[in-house]
Amino acid sequence: MPLTIKIRAFAKDIHDKYIVPPKTTDFALMFLPTEGLYAEVVQNVALFEELRDKYKITAVGATTLSAFLASLQMGFKTLAIEQRSQEVWDTLRAVKSEFIKFGDTLDKAQKQLQTADKTLTEIVGRRTRAINRTLRGVEELTETNTPLLAELEDTVDE
């Protein structure tokens, strides 16, 4: 079984040299250049599982390499999308929180504006009418007391 021993040695070598998480993935591929060699490794279930479990190595042949790489690429793209999706959700949560604060501040400003408007309405309405009433009373007092004022002036002159 020198083939099995050689495959294990290559798997150990690949594992030791190229699997360095987090700098690399936690697995590697062992390319077997001929379909016959690939078939030998795949048929030996114990060897195939040992490569996968002990050395984190997946054996691939000429026909399976491109399919395996395509599936890995899709997996990495999906992972990237999930990470970006999480960033988007985090941003939306932050925006929602800020929007709630903005709404509260806007409500306070609206209440203050309503209070100011009510105060202005009171000043313009009630206070103006009260001042006008008082001034009308002064005019009426002046008109009704004109003869009395003339008599008072005459008395002062004498």
C-alpha positions in Angstrom: 0.0 0.0 0.0 2.7 2.5 -0.8 0.1 4.7 -2.6 -1.9 5.1 0.5 1.2 6.0 2.5 2.2 8.5 -0.1 -1.3 10.1 -0.2 -1.2 10.5 3.6 2.3 12.0 3.4 1.1 14.6 0.8 -2.0 15.3 2.9 0.1 15.9 6.0 2.5 18.1 4.1 -0.4 20.2 2.6 -2.0 20.5 6.1 1.2 21.6 7.7 2.2 24.1 5.1 -1.1 25.6 3.9 -3.7 25.4 6.6 -3.1 28.3 8.9 -6.4 29.7 10.2 -7.3 32.6 10.4 -4.8 33.6 7.7 -6.1 30.8 5.4 -9.2 28.6 5.3 -9.4 25.7 7.7 -9.3 23.2 4.8 -7.4 22.6 1.7 -7.7 20.7 -1.6 -5.4 18.0 -2.8 -5.5 17.9 -6.6 -5.0 14.4 -8.0 -4.0 14.9 -11.7 -5.4 11.7 -13.2 -8.9 10.3 -12.9 -7.5 6.8 -12.1 -5.6 8.2 -9.1 -8.7 10.1 -8.0 -10.8 7.0 -8.3 -8.4 5.0 -6.2 -8.5 7.5 -3.3 -12.3 8.0 -3.5 -12.9 4.2 -3.5 -10.9 3.8 -0.3 -13.5 5.3 2.0 -11.3 5.0 5.1 -8.5 7.0 3.4 -10.9 9.6 2.0 -12.4 10.1 5.5 -9.0 10.3 7.1 -7.9 13.0 4.7 -11.0 14.9 5.4 -11.2 14.5 9.2 -7.6 14.3 10.3 -5.9 16.5 7.8 -8.8 18.7 6.7 -8.0 17.9 3.0 -10.5 17.2 0.2 -9.3 15.2 -2.7 -10.3 16.5 -6.1 -9.7 15.2 -9.6 -9.6 16.9 -13.0 -13.3 16.6 -13.5 -14.4 17.6 -10.0 -12.0 20.5 -9.4 -13.9 23.1 -11.3 -17.2 22.1 -9.8 -15.7 22.1 -6.3 -14.1 25.5 -6.9 -17.4 26.9 -8.2 -19.3 25.7 -5.1 -16.6 27.3 -2.9 -16.9 30.5 -4.8 -20.6 30.6 -4.3 -20.2 29.8 -0.6 -17.7 32.7 -0.1 -20.0 35.0 -2.0 -22.9 34.0 0.1 -20.8 34.6 3.2 -19.8 38.0 2.0 -23.4 38.9 1.3 -24.5 37.7 4.7 -21.8 39.9 6.3 -22.8 42.9 4.3 -26.4 42.2 5.1 -25.6 42.3 8.8 -23.9 45.6 8.3 -27.0 47.0 6.5 -29.2 45.8 9.3 -26.9 47.4 11.9 -27.0 50.7 9.9 -30.8 50.5 9.7 -31.1 49.9 13.4 -28.9 53.0 14.1 -31.0 55.1 11.6 -34.2 53.9 13.3 -32.9 54.9 16.7 -31.8 58.3 15.4 -35.2 58.8 13.6 -37.0 58.2 16.9 -34.8 60.8 18.6 -35.4 63.2 15.7 -39.2 62.6 16.0 -39.2 63.3 19.7 -37.2 66.5 19.2 -39.5 67.6 16.4 -42.5 67.0 18.7 -40.9 69.2 21.4 -40.2 71.9 18.9 -43.8 71.7 17.6 -45.2 72.0 21.2 -43.0 75.0 21.8 -44.2 76.6 18.6 -47.8 76.0 19.5 -47.2 77.6 22.9 -45.6 80.6 21.3 -48.5 80.9 18.8 -51.0 80.7 21.7 -49.1 83.4 23.6 -49.0 85.6 20.5 -52.7 85.0 19.9 -53.4 86.0 23.5 -51.3 89.1 23.2 -52.7 90.2 19.9 -56.3 89.3 20.8 -57.2 89.7 24.4 -54.5 92.1 25.5 -55.1 94.4 22.5 -58.8 94.4 23.1 -58.3 95.1 26.8 -56.0 98.0 26.0 -58.5 99.4 23.4 -61.3 99.1 26.0 -59.2 101.1 28.5 -58.4 103.7 25.9 -62.0 104.0 24.9 -62.9 104.6 28.6 -60.3 107.4 28.6 -61.8 108.9 25.5 -65.3 108.7 27.0 -64.1 110.2 30.3 -62.5 113.1 28.4 -65.7 113.8 26.3 -68.1 113.6 29.3 -65.9 115.7 31.6 -65.2 118.5 29.1 -67.7 121.0 30.7 -66.3 120.1 34.2 -62.8 120.7 33.0 -63.9 124.1 31.6 -65.4 125.1 35.0 -62.2 123.9 36.8 -60.1 126.0 34.4 -62.3 129.0 35.1 -61.9 128.5 38.8 -58.2 128.3 38.7 -58.0 131.5 36.7 -59.9 133.5 39.2 
